[in-house]
């Protein structure tokens, strides 16, 4: 099983070994999405912890570099990351946090990585400010924002947890002043997640304020 995993991990940054067509995008062996890229980075990091082989770091670098070359967008002083390379009209907020998380974990692999990828760190700081800017007063984040219509799309569910995880992991890389603002943001986000998205009996809402259907993600 390990040999199969290694053979499929080397020399590829694809997400799917089959064609995947959805309403808004198409994916496949030659078209990846940022979810699979960030998750593969985190998987490679865990593999490196166990195997301690150099090729794993090389493969993690490939994916990090692809994220920042094919998915990064800078606009009005902020940075965000697209769900797929072909997206032009929207940003999905939780994928921005997934990049912050995977980059934070990635640079722990080698003490020299933070210096080597200092431009990426600056991009992540701008992405952090982007997430802080779009948090609601009650602590929640929209699921997505559509540029052409200038409208948010709200889907208040487990994706809030991805944002909280990403910001928490990245918090170690920001300076003292920025960390204070980030901690206030996290406090509001966690407060909404714990007390609004879950009942006092521990049941999570499917998509707040809708309780049902409760599925495996929740």
QUIBELLIN-V261601 format. One record per backbone hydrogen bond with DSSP energy under -1.0 kcal/mol. CO is the residue of the C=O (numbers start at 1). NH is the residue of the N-H. E is the energy in kcal/mol with one decimal. If there is no record, write none. Layout:
co:CO nh:NH e:E
co:CO nh:NH e:E
//
This chain:
co:1 nh:5 e:-2.3
co:2 nh:6 e:-2.6
co:3 nh:7 e:-2.3
co:4 nh:8 e:-1.7
co:5 nh:9 e:-1.2
co:6 nh:10 e:-2.0
co:20 nh:27 e:-3.7
co:25 nh:22 e:-3.1
co:27 nh:20 e:-3.3
co:31 nh:28 e:-2.4
co:33 nh:37 e:-1.5
co:34 nh:38 e:-2.5
co:35 nh:39 e:-2.3
co:36 nh:40 e:-2.1
co:37 nh:41 e:-1.9
co:38 nh:42 e:-1.9
co:39 nh:43 e:-2.1
co:40 nh:44 e:-2.7
co:41 nh:45 e:-2.1
co:42 nh:46 e:-1.7
co:43 nh:47 e:-2.3
co:44 nh:48 e:-2.6
co:45 nh:49 e:-1.8
co:46 nh:50 e:-1.2
co:47 nh:51 e:-3.4
co:48 nh:52 e:-1.7
co:53 nh:56 e:-1.0
co:54 nh:58 e:-1.8
co:55 nh:59 e:-2.2
co:56 nh:60 e:-2.2
co:57 nh:61 e:-2.4
co:58 nh:62 e:-1.9
co:59 nh:63 e:-1.6
co:60 nh:64 e:-2.4
co:61 nh:65 e:-2.9
co:62 nh:66 e:-1.9
co:63 nh:67 e:-2.3
co:64 nh:68 e:-1.9
co:65 nh:69 e:-1.4
co:66 nh:70 e:-3.0
co:67 nh:71 e:-1.6
co:71 nh:82 e:-2.5
co:73 nh:80 e:-2.5
co:75 nh:78 e:-2.0
co:78 nh:75 e:-2.6
co:80 nh:73 e:-2.6
co:83 nh:34 e:-2.7
co:84 nh:87 e:-1.5
co:89 nh:147 e:-3.0
co:91 nh:145 e:-2.1
co:93 nh:97 e:-1.3
co:94 nh:98 e:-1.8
co:95 nh:99 e:-1.7
co:96 nh:100 e:-1.7
co:97 nh:101 e:-2.3
co:98 nh:102 e:-2.6
co:99 nh:103 e:-2.7
co:100 nh:104 e:-2.0
co:101 nh:105 e:-2.2
co:102 nh:106 e:-2.3
co:103 nh:107 e:-2.2
co:106 nh:109 e:-2.0
co:110 nh:113 e:-1.5
co:112 nh:116 e:-2.3
co:113 nh:117 e:-2.5
co:115 nh:118 e:-1.2
co:117 nh:121 e:-1.7
co:118 nh:122 e:-2.0
co:119 nh:123 e:-1.9
co:120 nh:124 e:-2.3
co:121 nh:125 e:-2.1
co:122 nh:126 e:-1.8
co:123 nh:127 e:-2.1
co:124 nh:128 e:-2.6
co:125 nh:129 e:-2.1
co:126 nh:130 e:-1.5
co:127 nh:131 e:-2.0
co:128 nh:132 e:-2.3
co:129 nh:133 e:-2.1
co:130 nh:134 e:-1.3
co:136 nh:139 e:-1.6
co:140 nh:136 e:-3.4
co:143 nh:93 e:-1.6
co:144 nh:153 e:-3.0
co:145 nh:91 e:-1.8
co:146 nh:150 e:-1.1
co:146 nh:151 e:-1.4
co:151 nh:146 e:-3.0
co:153 nh:143 e:-2.0
co:153 nh:144 e:-1.9
co:155 nh:157 e:-1.3
co:156 nh:208 e:-2.4
co:157 nh:160 e:-2.2
co:158 nh:161 e:-1.2
co:159 nh:163 e:-1.6
co:160 nh:164 e:-2.1
co:161 nh:165 e:-2.6
co:162 nh:166 e:-2.5
co:163 nh:167 e:-2.5
co:164 nh:168 e:-2.3
co:165 nh:169 e:-2.4
co:166 nh:170 e:-2.2
co:167 nh:171 e:-1.3
co:170 nh:173 e:-2.4
co:171 nh:174 e:-1.1
co:175 nh:179 e:-2.6
co:176 nh:180 e:-1.6
co:177 nh:181 e:-1.3
co:178 nh:182 e:-2.3
co:179 nh:183 e:-2.9
co:180 nh:184 e:-1.8
co:181 nh:185 e:-2.1
co:182 nh:186 e:-2.7
co:183 nh:187 e:-2.5
co:184 nh:188 e:-2.0
co:185 nh:189 e:-2.5
co:186 nh:190 e:-3.2
co:187 nh:191 e:-2.1
co:188 nh:192 e:-2.1
co:189 nh:193 e:-2.4
co:190 nh:194 e:-2.9
co:191 nh:195 e:-2.2
co:192 nh:196 e:-2.1
co:192 nh:197 e:-1.4
co:197 nh:205 e:-2.8
co:199 nh:202 e:-1.7
co:203 nh:199 e:-3.0
co:207 nh:210 e:-3.2
co:210 nh:207 e:-1.8
//
